[in-house]
């Protein structure tokens, strides 16, 4: 699995995991751009899940000690 950090047009930060390497994700992002005017993380992840069933958003929380 690979882990990525992404910001969307609304400056929302998400982390996601995928079995696809960076070059594949970059290619899919270009494909996504052709049909979407905005970058919204949830929409991109929905698109990505069509190509990679293992893709999913990861919840990240801080731990303080």
C-alpha positions in Angstrom: 0.0 0.0 0.0 1.0 3.6 -0.7 -0.1 6.5 1.4 -0.7 10.0 0.1 -1.6 13.5 1.4 -3.9 15.7 -0.8 -5.4 19.1 -0.5 -8.5 20.0 -2.5 -9.8 23.3 -3.8 -11.5 24.0 -0.5 -8.1 23.6 1.2 -9.3 20.4 3.0 -6.5 18.1 3.8 -7.0 14.4 3.6 -4.8 11.3 3.6 -5.6 8.3 1.5 -4.2 4.9 0.8 -4.0 3.1 -2.5 -2.4 0.1 -4.0 -1.4 2.3 -7.0 2.0 3.9 -7.3 2.4 7.7 -7.6 2.8 7.6 -11.4 -0.5 5.8 -11.7 -2.2 8.2 -9.3 -0.9 11.2 -11.3 -2.2 9.7 -14.6 -5.6 9.1 -13.0 -5.6 12.7 -11.7 -5.2 13.9 -15.3 -8.1 11.7 -16.4 -10.2 13.1 -13.5 -9.4 16.7 -14.5 -11.0 16.1 -17.9 -14.5 15.6 -16.3 -14.3 17.7 -13.1 -14.0 21.5 -12.8 -13.2 21.3 -9.1 -10.9 19.2 -7.0 -12.9 17.8 -4.1 -11.1 15.0 -2.2 -14.2 12.9 -1.7 -15.1 13.0 -5.4 -11.6 12.1 -6.4 -11.5 9.2 -4.0 -14.9 8.0 -5.4 -13.3 8.2 -8.9 -10.2 6.4 -7.7 -12.1 3.6 -6.1 -13.4 2.7 -9.6 -9.8 1.9 -10.6 -8.5 0.7 -7.2 -10.9 -1.1 -4.9 -8.4 -0.8 -2.1 -8.3 3.0 -2.2 -9.7 4.7 0.9 -9.5 7.9 3.0 -7.5 7.5 6.1 -8.5 9.3 9.3 -5.5 10.9 11.0 -5.7 12.2 14.5 -3.1 13.7 16.8 -1.8 12.0 19.9 -0.6 14.2 22.7 1.5 13.0 25.6 
